[in-house]
Amino acid sequence: MADRKRKPIHIFASILCTARSDRGMTQQEVADHLCCSRRWYQKIEAGMARPSWQDTILLMALFELDVATLAKEVGFHVPVSSR
């Protein structure tokens, strides 16, 4: 069986899960921050749902995720300027 490359949504979900755990937060606390249900956030973290761009920005700010690093992690090789 060929080794399939993970999809960006699953990589992002994994990064979210790790960041949340590293900060000692529960899924409910993150959901409260996003003003959504815990179940919806669980789906995002499981890679079964895509967050809106607004929620993505809130999550990146909450977990202090860098756009350039995130883009590299998911395999997008785009130049990101920090002007």
C-alpha positions in Angstrom: 0.0 0.0 0.0 1.4 3.4 -1.0 2.1 5.9 1.8 -0.5 8.7 1.2 0.4 12.3 2.0 -1.7 13.8 4.8 -4.1 16.5 3.7 -3.5 20.1 4.9 -6.7 20.0 7.0 -5.5 17.0 9.0 -2.1 18.6 9.5 -3.8 21.8 10.7 -6.0 19.8 13.0 -3.0 18.0 14.5 -1.3 21.3 15.1 -4.4 22.6 16.9 -4.6 19.6 19.1 -1.0 19.8 20.1 -1.2 23.6 20.7 -4.3 23.2 22.9 -2.7 20.4 24.9 0.5 22.3 25.3 -1.5 25.2 26.8 -3.5 22.9 29.1 -6.8 24.0 27.6 -9.8 21.9 27.1 -11.8 21.6 23.9 -14.7 23.4 25.7 -12.4 26.4 26.6 -11.3 26.7 23.0 -14.9 26.4 21.8 -15.9 29.1 24.3 -13.2 31.4 22.8 -14.6 30.8 19.3 -18.2 31.1 20.5 -19.1 27.7 19.1 -20.1 24.3 20.5 -17.6 21.9 21.8 -18.8 19.4 19.3 -18.0 21.7 16.4 -14.5 22.4 17.7 -14.0 18.6 18.2 -14.8 18.2 14.5 -12.3 20.9 13.5 -9.6 19.3 15.7 -10.4 15.9 14.2 -10.1 17.3 10.6 -13.7 16.6 9.9 -14.8 20.2 9.6 -13.1 23.3 8.2 -13.1 26.4 10.4 -14.1 29.7 8.8 -11.3 32.1 8.0 -12.4 34.2 11.0 -12.1 31.1 13.3 -8.8 30.2 11.8 -7.4 33.7 12.6 -8.8 33.5 16.2 -7.2 30.0 16.6 -3.9 31.2 15.2 -3.9 34.2 17.6 -5.0 32.1 20.6 -2.3 29.5 20.0 0.3 32.0 18.7 0.7 30.2 15.4 2.8 31.8 12.8 1.4 32.0 9.2 4.7 31.2 7.5 5.4 28.2 9.8 1.9 26.9 9.4 2.1 27.2 5.6 5.4 25.3 5.6 4.0 22.6 7.9 1.0 21.9 5.6 3.3 21.9 2.5 2.5 25.2 1.0 5.7 26.8 -0.2 4.6 30.4 -0.5 6.8 33.4 0.5 5.3 35.2 3.4 6.6 38.7 4.1 6.7 40.2 7.6 7.0 43.8 6.5 
